[in-house]
């Protein structure tokens, strides 16, 4: 098929996540960015496209214009996939339109602005039969894959306890009042949705806990707070969790932990041992045993599960991080698109978050905020 022809919605001049998606998409040579609607401002969109070296006639003023124009091009010229890298409130319309016009979609998280939109989009994905990926990029790390497989193969026994944390400190002050772009939209309920920190990073913690353990959260008890005066959405949350097998958990997500950078970490304890992984030291997986010394597994070193080695890019001792994990999601999405074109099932080793994960994330967002407001102790998830 050659490189997959990609269009992008969002990610124009001054955007953070758009650049990350572009770097991730090209790391394996699977994609070529050929067109885009890079901003809600048509002039800025065209200027952004020009800065990226996109042909002028394929720098569109709106995503609607892009979809309509691209589908009229010959099949061997038009875009095949759409990457959506906008703020939350602009995920659903282009994703729905892309799928309805025959384009595969890879979308930044959370999947939509609301659970209602997510449920509609789930039906659109199913009806289209096309490939939809969600960039919960932390699932792309090799040691996250290793932890998942160790639990699946019963190495630590039945899971009893899950502790997942995502502390940041960048919103410890009223940064949004300064006009800082990333802070402004993430704390704006008209663009972010009903949640702030829980939507932005709490969903990563929720997704990571369910992905690694293979267990679904069934109930929550939440304490949700706004610490910064004048802020409209939560900036801190502490959640007790119950999982479907009876395991108990704690989820903590905060953006007012002064001095913290991007300290996502998880600990999972089973009957026979425990696992610990930290995003800021992603190449190590600490394994603690009930009856033998602690071990440290390292990316690309020693006997690891195939799912882990399939996502390891370079020899052991060479650090792999955020961009490589992000690129693993893009690469696996590309493999699935190619399999779709050839009428075969993709290799399950090369997994990625799907629309179903997106729906789980939106359900988490809305229900954790509900739980935080509720006088009840527990809210059914």
FIMI-73600 format. One record per residue (C-alpha): residue number from 1; chain; y, x, z. Coordinates in nm, 2 decimals. Each point is the difference from the previous one (the first is absolute). Example, Ala and Ser with C-alpha at 12.3 -4.5 7.8 and 13.67 -1.06 7.14 Angstrom:
2
LOMI resi chain     py     px     pz
LOMI    1     A  -0.45   1.23   0.78
LOMI    2     A   0.34   0.14  -0.07
END
This chain:
381
LOMI resi chain     py     px     pz
LOMI    1     A   0.00   0.00   0.00
LOMI    2     A   0.23   0.29   0.05
LOMI    3     A   0.27  -0.02   0.27
LOMI    4     A   0.07  -0.35   0.13
LOMI    5     A   0.33  -0.13  -0.11
LOMI    6     A   0.21  -0.10   0.30
LOMI    7     A   0.31  -0.20   0.06
LOMI    8     A   0.19   0.00   0.33
LOMI    9     A   0.20  -0.26   0.18
LOMI   10     A   0.25   0.15   0.24
LOMI   11     A   0.02   0.37   0.10
LOMI   12     A   0.33   0.07  -0.16
LOMI   13     A   0.27   0.26   0.10
LOMI   14     A   0.01   0.05   0.37
LOMI   15     A  -0.33  -0.17   0.07
LOMI   16     A  -0.26   0.18   0.22
LOMI   17     A  -0.33  -0.17  -0.06
LOMI   18     A   0.04  -0.01  -0.38
LOMI   19     A   0.00   0.37  -0.02
LOMI   20     A  -0.31   0.02   0.22
LOMI   21     A  -0.18  -0.24  -0.23
LOMI   22     A   0.10   0.20  -0.31
LOMI   23     A  -0.12   0.32   0.15
LOMI   24     A  -0.33  -0.16   0.11
LOMI   25     A  -0.06  -0.15  -0.34
LOMI   26     A   0.03   0.32  -0.19
LOMI   27     A  -0.20   0.23   0.23
LOMI   28     A  -0.33  -0.06  -0.18
LOMI   29     A   0.14  -0.06  -0.35
LOMI   30     A  -0.12  -0.36   0.00
LOMI   31     A   0.33  -0.17  -0.07
LOMI   32     A   0.31   0.03  -0.22
LOMI   33     A   0.32  -0.18   0.10
LOMI   34     A   0.13  -0.15  -0.32
LOMI   35     A   0.23  -0.28   0.11
LOMI   36     A   0.16  -0.17   0.29
LOMI   37     A   0.25  -0.23   0.17
LOMI   38     A   0.11   0.24   0.26
LOMI   39     A   0.27  -0.20   0.18
LOMI   40     A   0.12  -0.36   0.04
LOMI   41     A   0.33   0.14  -0.15
LOMI   42     A  -0.07   0.02  -0.38
LOMI   43     A   0.24   0.30  -0.04
LOMI   44     A  -0.15   0.19   0.28
LOMI   45     A  -0.35  -0.08  -0.13
LOMI   46     A   0.08   0.14  -0.34
LOMI   47     A   0.17   0.31   0.15
LOMI   48     A  -0.30   0.06   0.22
LOMI   49     A  -0.23  -0.03  -0.30
LOMI   50     A   0.21   0.25  -0.20
LOMI   51     A  -0.01   0.24   0.29
LOMI   52     A  -0.38  -0.02   0.00
LOMI   53     A  -0.01   0.07  -0.37
LOMI   54     A  -0.11  -0.35  -0.10
LOMI   55     A   0.08  -0.11  -0.36
LOMI   56     A   0.32  -0.21   0.01
LOMI   57     A  -0.16  -0.31  -0.17
LOMI   58     A  -0.26  -0.01   0.29
LOMI   59     A   0.25   0.02   0.28
LOMI   60     A   0.03  -0.37   0.09
LOMI   61     A   0.27  -0.19   0.19
LOMI   62     A  -0.25  -0.22   0.18
LOMI   63     A  -0.37  -0.02   0.06
LOMI   64     A  -0.01  -0.33  -0.19
LOMI   65     A   0.14   0.17  -0.30
LOMI   66     A  -0.25   0.29   0.03
LOMI   67     A  -0.30  -0.23   0.02
LOMI   68     A   0.11  -0.21  -0.30
LOMI   69     A   0.09   0.30  -0.21
LOMI   70     A  -0.31   0.20   0.09
LOMI   71     A  -0.25  -0.27  -0.08
LOMI   72     A   0.14  -0.04  -0.35
LOMI   73     A  -0.07   0.37  -0.08
LOMI   74     A  -0.33   0.10  -0.17
LOMI   75     A  -0.29   0.02   0.24
LOMI   76     A  -0.02   0.38  -0.04
LOMI   77     A   0.37   0.04   0.09
LOMI   78     A   0.08  -0.25   0.27
LOMI   79     A  -0.03   0.08   0.37
LOMI   80     A  -0.33  -0.06   0.16
LOMI   81     A   0.09   0.01   0.37
LOMI   82     A   0.30  -0.08   0.21
LOMI   83     A   0.10   0.19   0.31
LOMI   84     A   0.22  -0.21   0.24
LOMI   85     A   0.21   0.22   0.24
LOMI   86     A   0.27  -0.24   0.11
LOMI   87     A   0.10  -0.14   0.34
LOMI   88     A  -0.24  -0.26   0.13
LOMI   89     A   0.18  -0.31  -0.13
LOMI   90     A  -0.04   0.12  -0.36
LOMI   91     A  -0.37   0.06   0.01
LOMI   92     A  -0.14  -0.34  -0.08
LOMI   93     A   0.20  -0.11  -0.31
LOMI   94     A  -0.07   0.31  -0.22
LOMI   95     A  -0.36   0.03   0.13
LOMI   96     A  -0.07  -0.37  -0.09
LOMI   97     A   0.17   0.03  -0.34
LOMI   98     A  -0.18   0.33  -0.08
LOMI   99     A  -0.35  -0.14   0.07
LOMI  100     A   0.07  -0.32  -0.19
LOMI  101     A   0.10   0.21  -0.30
LOMI  102     A  -0.31   0.22   0.00
LOMI  103     A   0.13   0.31   0.19
LOMI  104     A  -0.19   0.16   0.29
LOMI  105     A   0.21   0.05   0.31
LOMI  106     A   0.04   0.27   0.27
LOMI  107     A   0.25  -0.11   0.27
LOMI  108     A   0.16   0.15   0.30
LOMI  109     A  -0.07  -0.16   0.34
LOMI  110     A   0.03  -0.25   0.16
LOMI  111     A  -0.12  -0.19  -0.30
LOMI  112     A   0.26  -0.28   0.01
LOMI  113     A   0.29  -0.15   0.19
LOMI  114     A  -0.21  -0.26   0.17
LOMI  115     A  -0.36  -0.11   0.06
LOMI  116     A   0.05  -0.30  -0.22
LOMI  117     A   0.09   0.23  -0.29
LOMI  118     A  -0.30   0.22   0.07
LOMI  119     A  -0.24  -0.29  -0.01
LOMI  120     A   0.14  -0.12  -0.33
LOMI  121     A  -0.02   0.36  -0.14
LOMI  122     A  -0.36   0.03   0.11
LOMI  123     A  -0.09  -0.30  -0.21
LOMI  124     A   0.20   0.14  -0.30
LOMI  125     A  -0.20   0.33   0.03
LOMI  126     A  -0.33  -0.18   0.01
LOMI  127     A   0.09  -0.22  -0.29
LOMI  128     A   0.12   0.30  -0.21
LOMI  129     A  -0.31   0.21   0.06
LOMI  130     A   0.23   0.31  -0.01
LOMI  131     A   0.02   0.29   0.24
LOMI  132     A   0.24  -0.02   0.29
LOMI  133     A   0.06   0.29   0.24
LOMI  134     A   0.21   0.03   0.31
LOMI  135     A   0.14   0.33   0.11
LOMI  136     A  -0.12   0.02   0.36
LOMI  137     A   0.00   0.37  -0.07
LOMI  138     A  -0.15   0.12   0.33
LOMI  139     A  -0.34  -0.13  -0.10
LOMI  140     A   0.01   0.27  -0.27
LOMI  141     A  -0.04   0.29   0.23
LOMI  142     A  -0.34   0.18  -0.01
LOMI  143     A  -0.04   0.00   0.38
LOMI  144     A   0.07  -0.37   0.02
LOMI  145     A  -0.28  -0.05  -0.25
LOMI  146     A  -0.22   0.22   0.21
LOMI  147     A   0.07  -0.20   0.32
LOMI  148     A  -0.07  -0.32  -0.18
LOMI  149     A  -0.34   0.12  -0.12
LOMI  150     A  -0.10   0.14   0.34
LOMI  151     A   0.06  -0.34   0.15
LOMI  152     A  -0.18  -0.18  -0.29
LOMI  153     A  -0.30   0.23   0.05
LOMI  154     A  -0.01  -0.07   0.37
LOMI  155     A   0.07   0.36   0.11
LOMI  156     A   0.22  -0.10   0.30
LOMI  157     A  -0.19  -0.32   0.07
LOMI  158     A   0.15  -0.35   0.02
LOMI  159     A   0.38   0.01   0.02
LOMI  160     A   0.14  -0.10   0.34
LOMI  161     A   0.36   0.11   0.01
LOMI  162     A   0.27   0.06  -0.27
LOMI  163     A   0.34   0.16   0.08
LOMI  164     A   0.24   0.03  -0.29
LOMI  165     A   0.36   0.11   0.02
LOMI  166     A   0.29   0.04  -0.24
LOMI  167     A   0.31   0.13   0.18
LOMI  168     A   0.31   0.10  -0.19
LOMI  169     A   0.35   0.08   0.13
LOMI  170     A   0.23  -0.04  -0.30
LOMI  171     A   0.13  -0.34   0.09
LOMI  172     A   0.09   0.09   0.36
LOMI  173     A   0.36  -0.07  -0.08
LOMI  174     A   0.17  -0.27  -0.20
LOMI  175     A  -0.05   0.20  -0.32
LOMI  176     A   0.02  -0.30  -0.22
LOMI  177     A   0.37  -0.05   0.09
LOMI  178     A   0.08   0.33  -0.17
LOMI  179     A  -0.12  -0.14  -0.33
LOMI  180     A  -0.31   0.23  -0.02
LOMI  181     A  -0.20  -0.17  -0.27
LOMI  182     A  -0.35   0.03   0.15
LOMI  183     A   0.11  -0.13   0.34
LOMI  184     A   0.21  -0.28  -0.15
LOMI  185     A  -0.27  -0.18  -0.19
LOMI  186     A  -0.28   0.06   0.26
LOMI  187     A   0.21  -0.17   0.27
LOMI  188     A   0.12  -0.28  -0.22
LOMI  189     A  -0.21  -0.32   0.04
LOMI  190     A   0.11  -0.12  -0.35
LOMI  191     A  -0.16   0.31  -0.16
LOMI  192     A  -0.27   0.11   0.25
LOMI  193     A  -0.13  -0.33   0.12
LOMI  194     A  -0.08  -0.12   0.35
LOMI  195     A  -0.08   0.35   0.14
LOMI  196     A   0.17   0.34   0.02
LOMI  197     A  -0.21   0.27   0.15
LOMI  198     A  -0.31  -0.21   0.00
LOMI  199     A   0.03  -0.07  -0.37
LOMI  200     A   0.10   0.35  -0.10
LOMI  201     A  -0.24   0.21   0.21
LOMI  202     A  -0.20  -0.24   0.21
LOMI  203     A  -0.18  -0.12  -0.31
LOMI  204     A  -0.11   0.36  -0.06
LOMI  205     A  -0.14   0.02   0.35
LOMI  206     A  -0.18  -0.34  -0.04
LOMI  207     A  -0.14   0.10  -0.34
LOMI  208     A  -0.12   0.34   0.12
LOMI  209     A  -0.18  -0.15   0.30
LOMI  210     A  -0.18  -0.25  -0.21
LOMI  211     A  -0.08   0.25  -0.28
LOMI  212     A  -0.14   0.27   0.22
LOMI  213     A  -0.20  -0.23   0.23
LOMI  214     A  -0.11  -0.25  -0.26
LOMI  215     A   0.09  -0.27   0.25
LOMI  216     A   0.24  -0.28  -0.03
LOMI  217     A   0.26  -0.09   0.27
LOMI  218     A  -0.07  -0.35   0.14
LOMI  219     A   0.26  -0.05   0.27
LOMI  220     A   0.33   0.16   0.12
LOMI  221     A   0.23   0.00   0.30
LOMI  222     A   0.33   0.15  -0.09
LOMI  223     A   0.33   0.12   0.17
LOMI  224     A   0.26   0.04  -0.27
LOMI  225     A   0.35   0.14   0.07
LOMI  226     A   0.33   0.07  -0.16
LOMI  227     A   0.16   0.29   0.19
LOMI  228     A   0.30   0.09  -0.21
LOMI  229     A   0.29  -0.23   0.06
LOMI  230     A   0.09  -0.21  -0.31
LOMI  231     A  -0.33   0.06  -0.18
LOMI  232     A  -0.15  -0.31  -0.15
LOMI  233     A  -0.37   0.10  -0.02
LOMI  234     A  -0.25   0.16   0.24
LOMI  235     A   0.02   0.38   0.05
LOMI  236     A  -0.29   0.02   0.25
LOMI  237     A  -0.33  -0.17   0.07
LOMI  238     A  -0.30   0.03   0.22
LOMI  239     A  -0.31  -0.21  -0.09
LOMI  240     A  -0.34  -0.05   0.17
LOMI  241     A  -0.27  -0.07  -0.26
LOMI  242     A  -0.34  -0.15   0.00
LOMI  243     A  -0.24   0.08  -0.29
LOMI  244     A  -0.28  -0.21  -0.15
LOMI  245     A  -0.28   0.20   0.17
LOMI  246     A   0.15  -0.03   0.35
LOMI  247     A   0.18   0.33  -0.01
LOMI  248     A   0.34   0.02   0.16
LOMI  249     A   0.31   0.18  -0.12
LOMI  250     A   0.36   0.10   0.04
LOMI  251     A   0.25   0.02  -0.28
LOMI  252     A   0.34   0.16   0.06
LOMI  253     A   0.27   0.02  -0.27
LOMI  254     A   0.35   0.10   0.06
LOMI  255     A   0.30   0.14  -0.18
LOMI  256     A   0.21   0.08   0.31
LOMI  257     A  -0.22   0.28   0.15
LOMI  258     A   0.27   0.26   0.00
LOMI  259     A  -0.12   0.33  -0.14
LOMI  260     A  -0.31  -0.13  -0.16
LOMI  261     A  -0.04   0.07  -0.37
LOMI  262     A  -0.29  -0.19  -0.17
LOMI  263     A  -0.27   0.02   0.27
LOMI  264     A  -0.26  -0.24  -0.12
LOMI  265     A  -0.32   0.06   0.19
LOMI  266     A  -0.32  -0.18   0.08
LOMI  267     A  -0.29   0.03   0.25
LOMI  268     A  -0.32  -0.19  -0.03
LOMI  269     A  -0.26   0.00   0.28
LOMI  270     A  -0.36  -0.10  -0.04
LOMI  271     A  -0.31  -0.01   0.22
LOMI  272     A  -0.09   0.36  -0.08
LOMI  273     A   0.33   0.17  -0.09
LOMI  274     A   0.36  -0.02  -0.11
LOMI  275     A   0.21   0.09  -0.30
LOMI  276     A   0.37   0.11  -0.01
LOMI  277     A   0.22   0.05  -0.30
LOMI  278     A   0.37   0.08  -0.03
LOMI  279     A   0.21  -0.05  -0.31
LOMI  280     A   0.22   0.30   0.09
LOMI  281     A  -0.32   0.22   0.01
LOMI  282     A  -0.19  -0.18  -0.27
LOMI  283     A  -0.26   0.26  -0.09
LOMI  284     A  -0.17  -0.02   0.34
LOMI  285     A  -0.23  -0.26   0.15
LOMI  286     A  -0.08   0.04   0.36
LOMI  287     A  -0.34  -0.12   0.10
LOMI  288     A  -0.08  -0.04   0.38
LOMI  289     A  -0.36  -0.05   0.11
LOMI  290     A  -0.14  -0.16   0.31
LOMI  291     A  -0.26   0.27   0.05
LOMI  292     A   0.10   0.31  -0.20
LOMI  293     A   0.32   0.21  -0.06
LOMI  294     A   0.29  -0.13  -0.20
LOMI  295     A   0.01   0.08  -0.37
LOMI  296     A   0.28   0.03  -0.26
LOMI  297     A  -0.08  -0.10  -0.35
LOMI  298     A   0.23   0.15  -0.27
LOMI  299     A   0.09  -0.12  -0.35
LOMI  300     A  -0.22   0.16  -0.26
LOMI  301     A  -0.20   0.21   0.25
LOMI  302     A  -0.36  -0.05   0.09
LOMI  303     A  -0.23  -0.30  -0.06
LOMI  304     A   0.21  -0.31  -0.04
LOMI  305     A  -0.06  -0.34  -0.14
LOMI  306     A   0.04  -0.03  -0.38
LOMI  307     A   0.28  -0.25   0.05
LOMI  308     A   0.19   0.28   0.18
LOMI  309     A  -0.07   0.28  -0.25
LOMI  310     A   0.09  -0.23  -0.29
LOMI  311     A   0.35  -0.01   0.14
LOMI  312     A   0.04   0.37   0.07
LOMI  313     A   0.19   0.18  -0.27
LOMI  314     A   0.02   0.37   0.10
LOMI  315     A  -0.21   0.25   0.19
LOMI  316     A  -0.01  -0.02   0.38
LOMI  317     A   0.30   0.16   0.18
LOMI  318     A   0.25  -0.11  -0.26
LOMI  319     A   0.20  -0.29   0.16
LOMI  320     A  -0.03  -0.34  -0.17
LOMI  321     A   0.24  -0.27   0.11
LOMI  322     A   0.20  -0.31  -0.07
LOMI  323     A   0.05   0.04  -0.37
LOMI  324     A  -0.37   0.09  -0.06
LOMI  325     A  -0.12  -0.31   0.20
LOMI  326     A   0.25  -0.21  -0.19
LOMI  327     A  -0.13   0.14  -0.33
LOMI  328     A  -0.36  -0.08   0.10
LOMI  329     A   0.10  -0.37   0.00
LOMI  330     A   0.16   0.03  -0.35
LOMI  331     A  -0.30   0.20  -0.13
LOMI  332     A  -0.25  -0.25   0.13
LOMI  333     A   0.21  -0.29  -0.14
LOMI  334     A  -0.01   0.18  -0.34
LOMI  335     A  -0.38   0.03   0.03
LOMI  336     A  -0.02  -0.38   0.06
LOMI  337     A   0.23  -0.08  -0.29
LOMI  338     A  -0.22   0.21  -0.23
LOMI  339     A  -0.31  -0.16   0.13
LOMI  340     A   0.15  -0.34  -0.06
LOMI  341     A   0.08   0.09  -0.36
LOMI  342     A  -0.36   0.12  -0.05
LOMI  343     A  -0.15  -0.31   0.16
LOMI  344     A  -0.17   0.18   0.29
LOMI  345     A   0.02   0.02   0.37
LOMI  346     A   0.20   0.30   0.15
LOMI  347     A  -0.16   0.25   0.22
LOMI  348     A   0.03  -0.14   0.36
LOMI  349     A   0.08   0.36   0.13
LOMI  350     A   0.34  -0.03  -0.16
LOMI  351     A   0.13  -0.29   0.20
LOMI  352     A   0.35  -0.12   0.06
LOMI  353     A   0.18  -0.28   0.19
LOMI  354     A  -0.02  -0.33  -0.19
LOMI  355     A   0.18  -0.34   0.00
LOMI  356     A  -0.23  -0.10   0.28
LOMI  357     A   0.14   0.28   0.21
LOMI  358     A   0.35  -0.11  -0.09
LOMI  359     A  -0.08  -0.35   0.12
LOMI  360     A  -0.14   0.14   0.33
LOMI  361     A   0.32   0.20   0.04
LOMI  362     A   0.23  -0.30  -0.05
LOMI  363     A  -0.21  -0.21   0.23
LOMI  364     A   0.04   0.28   0.26
LOMI  365     A   0.37   0.02  -0.05
LOMI  366     A   0.07  -0.37   0.04
LOMI  367     A  -0.25  -0.06   0.29
LOMI  368     A   0.10   0.31   0.20
LOMI  369     A   0.36  -0.12   0.00
LOMI  370     A  -0.13  -0.35   0.09
LOMI  371     A  -0.20   0.15   0.28
LOMI  372     A   0.30   0.19   0.13
LOMI  373     A   0.20  -0.33   0.02
LOMI  374     A  -0.29  -0.21   0.14
LOMI  375     A  -0.04  -0.09   0.36
LOMI  376     A  -0.38   0.02  -0.05
LOMI  377     A  -0.18   0.31   0.09
LOMI  378     A  -0.22   0.02  -0.31
LOMI  379     A   0.07  -0.11  -0.36
LOMI  380     A  -0.29  -0.04  -0.24
LOMI  381     A   0.03   0.23  -0.30
END
